Amino acid sequence: MDEAFRELKREIERALLLMERLGAACAGAPELQGLVRKLVRQTERTDSLMAGSGVAEACAKCARATGSCCFREMGESYGAMQLFANLLLGAEIPRSWDFPKSCYFVGKNGCELKSRHSFCLNYFCPQLIDILGEEKILEIQRQVGEQLLAGWELERTLTRFITSRATPEHP
């Protein structure tokens, strides 16, 4: 196990600890719940566009086979806060690596995360560009922008929420 993967495992543990310590408090915070609902709506819209256009299936198939765009280092770039946001959204963080050539979060049906990095949502390989065409890609990217903004708002508010509850014994 290399250092980058060990760091990812530490970030996952931090996210799980945040969920254990603050998940209930987050569920009881109206501002956070409003932002969670907003991100869920935006994610559902993005996922619907990606599924309807064939992107989700094509990317999942490719990721399982070769890793390709869902490369290992992409998964290693996720931090505790974005993983915590995923837990609040109902995502399950994998306990093992299903496809070692791919991102840690690639499962049998594609990405296990609900809140993803910009690259994961905005990159279209040459084959998809040829299939979809510029107009469809722009439609998807406009929706992706809405999802990324909602994710940023949630993560920013979560950071403030957590900081306001930090104590010397539970930083």
HELIX and SHEET records of a PDB file:
HELIX    1   1 GLU A    3  ALA A   27  1                                  25    
HELIX    2   2 PRO A   30  GLY A   52  1                                  23    
HELIX    3   3 VAL A   55  THR A   66  1                                  12    
HELIX    4   4 ARG A   72  GLY A   75  1                                   4    
HELIX    5   5 ALA A   80  LEU A   88  1                                   9    
HELIX    6   6 SER A  118  ASN A  122  1                                   5    
HELIX    7   7 PRO A  126  ARG A  165  1                                  40    
SHEET    1   A 2 VAL A 106  GLY A 107  0                                        
SHEET    2   A 2 GLY A 110  CYS A 111 -1                                        
END                                                                             
